[in-house]
């Protein structure tokens, strides 16, 4: 059985709406499907009814009260209980003039509270919800597609098709805990000159085990449309789950962007706690805090250095005083010898600095934190304070002018003043009067 996509798109007068015509031709539209289902169900001894009403399907215009019903579906009675189903939406859809068969179990014996979001029967008794709603309430209600419930999601707020905001948009939804990882894609469009455009990096999602929060910044005053797609992480494409119409009465208090994400992020449970803004300032030391149980390790790749964040063993990864250099900062996980990107920040020069910050070359010491000196070029004859945090080493030395100068250890912090002599400068693990391997490498002039 197929939907008559060709005639539906081109000439409604050629559509056969009867149950016999639908059966004999093997194609039809919702009314023929609903009538045919009643006949076949009754033949099998199942009490079934054709339901006519309003739908939020093809041709639906948000916020506009429809003038007449536009869809037909069915109700059945089993063991004294009524159930709702939509054969038309449950067996496939049109791709232009071509019908694409795809079974969607969620449209058969659907939950009434889910079904009512896209189907409003003319006869209220077929709503199967209490209290019943009217046509205006149906139009005002947030359209939640059935896949939202099919994938285990249960609640969403705000539960309105349209709302106003003072600049920050926050959408929360809950879902049942599951072994299936859900991925989400979201788009916030701004209405500019009668055309919707998408400002980059204006939304960010944080997920927990049973809930998620999508935060977006309205960087302009005006009208927006927010679309949220999602589903199991292994899907080739994600269906639309939710769609909002939003009016921002003013811009966000902090109209910065969010980091750019890669596909790996959408399949994870990463909660980026800080920094949750973009861009970052080059020349500043910034604390990173990330929560995730998806990845065993998290790195900050920054200006040629690879800083591994500390893990508490329960999914919290932290890194204090990450000095920002380079044009971008990458959040990544190391799998074998390959760094897989999760998210990316762009950077801009700290407005308080007059020159571009640089950083010494880093070797095999991902958890070490360098506090000073933070420039990769040192001046011969000048004394510098070296300060480095390292939990693995028992002794750290600074090699310059053919000699090793040992730093003073206090806990995991090593400090000391060293006057730079000729030759380049190496900081590393000190063993037997020398350096067993390098942590940092400076040039000197």
PETA-V940939 format. One record per residue. RES is the residue in one small letter. PHI is phi in whole degrees, -180 to 180 (* if undefined). OMEGA is omega in degrees with one decimal (none if undefined). Layout:
BEGIN
RES/PHI/OMEGA, RES/PHI/OMEGA
END
This chain:
BEGIN
x/*/-177.2, x/-130/172.3, x/-77/-177.6, x/-82/-175.2, x/-62/-174.5, x/-61/-178.0, x/-73/176.6, x/-63/-179.3, x/-81/-169.1, x/-116/-173.4, x/-154/-177.7, x/-65/-178.7, x/-66/-178.9, x/-95/179.1, x/-81/175.4, x/-95/-175.5, x/-92/-175.3, x/-83/178.4, x/-71/179.1, x/-66/179.9, x/-63/178.3, x/-62/-178.9, x/-68/-175.7, x/-68/-178.3, x/-85/-178.5, x/73/177.8, x/-156/-179.3, x/-180/177.2, x/-129/-169.8, x/-56/-176.5, x/-66/177.7, x/-65/177.5, x/-61/-177.2, x/-65/178.4, x/-65/-179.4, x/-64/179.3, x/-64/179.5, x/-59/-178.5, x/-61/-177.6, x/-69/178.5, x/-66/178.9, x/-63/178.8, x/-62/179.1, x/-88/178.0, x/86/178.6, x/-99/179.2, x/-74/-175.4, x/-135/-177.6, x/-136/172.2, x/-89/-179.0, x/-116/178.6, x/-111/-179.6, x/-174/-176.8, x/-105/-178.6, x/-136/172.7, x/-108/-179.8, x/-117/179.7, x/-59/178.8, x/89/180.0, x/-68/178.4, x/-109/-178.1, x/-57/175.0, x/72/-178.9, x/-106/177.6, x/-69/178.7, x/-69/-177.6, x/-83/179.9, x/-153/179.0, x/-65/-174.2, x/-136/-173.3, x/-152/176.8, x/-139/178.0, x/-147/-173.2, x/-137/168.9, x/-128/176.6, x/-129/178.7, x/-121/-180.0, x/-129/178.3, x/53/176.6, x/85/-179.1, x/-113/177.9, x/-93/177.3, x/-135/-177.8, x/-111/175.9, x/-155/178.5, x/-127/-178.6, x/-63/-175.6, x/-61/-177.9, x/-77/-173.6, x/-91/-177.1, x/-116/178.0, x/161/-178.2, x/-157/179.9, x/-94/168.3, x/-118/-170.3, x/69/178.6, x/-89/-175.4, x/-103/178.1, x/-88/178.8, x/-117/-179.0, x/-76/176.5, x/-158/-178.5, x/-74/176.1, x/-124/-176.4, x/-59/-174.5, x/-66/178.9, x/-93/178.3, x/-118/-174.3, x/55/-176.2, x/-75/173.8, x/-67/-177.8, x/-57/-178.6, x/-69/174.0, x/-86/-177.1, x/-63/-175.1, x/-67/-178.9, x/-71/-179.1, x/-125/-178.1, x/-135/176.2, x/-118/-179.1, x/-72/175.5, x/-63/177.8, x/-90/-175.7, x/-56/-176.5, x/-62/-179.3, x/-90/174.6, x/-72/-179.1, x/60/174.0, x/-125/176.8, x/-136/-3.0, x/-74/177.0, x/-72/-179.2, x/-119/177.5, x/-102/-174.8, x/-64/179.1, x/-64/177.9, x/-64/178.4, x/-63/179.4, x/-67/-178.0, x/-75/-176.1, x/-69/176.2, x/-60/177.0, x/-81/178.1, x/-116/-178.5, x/-70/-172.4, x/-61/178.9, x/-61/177.1, x/-54/-179.6, x/-79/180.0, x/-60/-178.0, x/-90/173.1, x/94/177.4, x/-78/-169.8, x/-122/-175.7, x/-137/175.6, x/-146/173.9, x/-146/1.6, x/-71/-178.0, x/-100/-179.8, x/-137/179.2, x/-67/178.1, x/-144/178.5, x/-158/177.6, x/-104/178.6, x/-142/176.8, x/-90/176.0, x/129/176.4, x/-109/-178.4, x/-107/-179.4, x/-133/178.0, x/-118/179.9, x/-116/172.3, x/-141/-178.0, x/-116/178.1, x/-151/178.7, x/-73/176.2, x/-63/-174.6, x/-154/174.5, x/-77/179.9, x/-83/178.9, x/-82/179.4, x/-97/177.2, x/-115/-178.8, x/-132/173.3, x/-128/-173.4, x/-141/-178.7, x/-139/174.5, x/-111/-177.3, x/-107/178.3, x/-106/-179.7, x/-81/-178.3, x/-129/-180.0, x/53/177.2, x/67/177.9, x/-132/177.8, x/-83/177.3, x/-121/-177.0, x/-110/174.5, x/-63/-175.8, x/-74/169.2, x/56/-179.8, x/-102/-178.7, x/-131/177.3, x/-151/-179.3, x/-116/173.5, x/-118/-175.8, x/-121/170.9, x/-116/-175.3, x/-64/-175.3, x/-126/-179.2, x/-157/178.4, x/-147/177.0, x/-129/174.7, x/-101/179.3, x/-113/178.3, x/-130/175.9, x/-107/171.4, x/-88/-175.9, x/-84/176.1, x/-138/172.5, x/-76/178.4, x/144/-172.1, x/-96/-179.5, x/-132/169.5, x/-128/179.6, x/-114/177.7, x/-118/179.0, x/-122/176.8, x/-109/178.1, x/-177/179.3, x/158/176.3, x/-54/-171.8, x/-62/-177.0, x/-91/179.5, x/-71/177.0, x/-72/176.5, x/-146/-174.4, x/-107/178.2, x/-75/175.0, x/-70/179.4, x/-100/-174.1, x/-139/175.0, x/-147/-179.4, x/-118/165.0, x/-109/-170.2, x/-132/173.2, x/-119/178.0, x/-91/-179.6, x/-75/174.4, x/-159/-179.0, x/-79/178.3, x/-62/-179.2, x/-61/179.2, x/-129/-170.4, x/-76/175.0, x/-92/176.6, x/-91/174.7, x/-110/176.7, x/-60/172.3, x/-79/-179.5, x/-111/174.5, x/-106/-176.7, x/-56/-179.8, x/-62/179.8, x/-66/-176.6, x/-65/180.0, x/-100/-175.5, x/-113/175.3, x/-106/-174.1, x/-63/172.4, x/-117/178.6, x/-83/-176.2, x/-88/174.6, x/-160/-6.1, x/-79/-179.2, x/-107/177.8, x/-158/-179.6, x/-150/7.5, x/-87/172.5, x/-96/-178.9, x/-93/173.0, x/-67/-178.5, x/98/176.3, x/-107/172.8, x/-100/-171.8, x/-123/176.5, x/-86/176.3, x/-113/176.6, x/-144/-175.2, x/-136/175.2, x/-118/177.5, x/-163/172.0, x/-107/-179.4, x/-76/-172.6, x/-114/179.4, x/-84/-180.0, x/-147/178.2, x/-133/178.4, x/-119/168.6, x/-108/178.9, x/-97/-164.7, x/-152/175.6, x/58/180.0, x/89/177.6, x/-103/-179.1, x/-124/-176.4, x/-104/176.7, x/-82/178.6, x/-79/179.2, x/-78/179.5, x/-110/176.1, x/-90/179.6, x/85/-179.4, x/-120/175.7, x/100/179.0, x/-103/179.4, x/-117/-177.1, x/-134/175.0, x/-153/-178.3, x/-90/169.9, x/56/173.6, x/-80/-176.5, x/-78/-172.2, x/-92/173.1, x/-138/178.5, x/81/-174.3, x/-82/-179.8, x/-153/178.3, x/-125/-175.1, x/-111/167.4, x/-96/-174.1, x/-144/171.8, x/-123/-178.0, x/-96/176.8, x/-119/-173.3, x/67/176.7, x/-110/-175.0, x/-109/173.3, x/-88/178.6, x/-100/-175.5, x/-74/178.5, x/-113/-179.1, x/-150/-177.5, x/-142/170.9, x/-103/164.6, x/-97/-177.9, x/-131/172.3, x/-135/-178.7, x/-67/174.4, x/-54/-177.2, x/-61/179.2, x/-86/-178.9, x/-105/-179.7, x/-99/-179.1, x/-135/-177.0, x/-71/178.1, x/-73/176.9, x/-126/-175.2, x/-148/178.4, x/-66/178.4, x/-70/-174.1, x/-108/179.0, x/-127/163.5, x/40/179.9, x/-142/-169.4, x/-65/-177.3, x/-94/178.5, x/-71/178.4, x/-117/178.6, x/-92/177.7, x/-100/177.7, x/-168/-8.2, x/-77/-172.9, x/-99/176.4, x/-102/-177.3, x/-86/-179.1, x/-120/-179.3, x/-110/-177.1, x/-94/178.3, x/-62/-179.4, x/92/-179.5, x/-99/178.9, x/-95/-179.8, x/-120/172.8, x/-89/176.8, x/-95/179.7, x/-141/-177.2, x/-142/177.0, x/-101/-177.7, x/-152/-178.1, x/-86/-175.6, x/-86/-170.5, x/-91/172.3, x/-101/178.8, x/-149/178.2, x/-123/179.9, x/-124/175.7, x/-113/-178.1, x/-98/176.4, x/-155/178.1, x/62/178.6, x/81/-179.8, x/-126/175.9, x/-108/178.2, x/-109/-175.3, x/-85/177.2, x/-87/179.3, x/-83/-177.3, x/-97/173.2, x/-140/-172.6, x/69/177.3, x/-101/-178.5, x/-102/177.6, x/-120/-178.1, x/-138/176.3, x/172/177.6, x/-97/-176.9, x/-132/175.4, x/-88/-174.0, x/-80/176.0, x/-104/-177.1, x/-67/178.2, x/88/179.4, x/-75/-170.6, x/-112/179.2, x/-123/174.2, x/-115/-177.2, x/-165/179.0, x/-72/-173.8, x/-99/179.3, x/-140/174.7, x/54/176.0, x/80/178.4, x/-134/178.7, x/-110/-178.9, x/-74/170.2, x/-160/-173.0, x/-86/165.8, x/-100/-173.3, x/-137/-179.3, x/-135/178.9, x/-114/167.9, x/-96/-179.2, x/-136/-179.2, x/-136/none
END
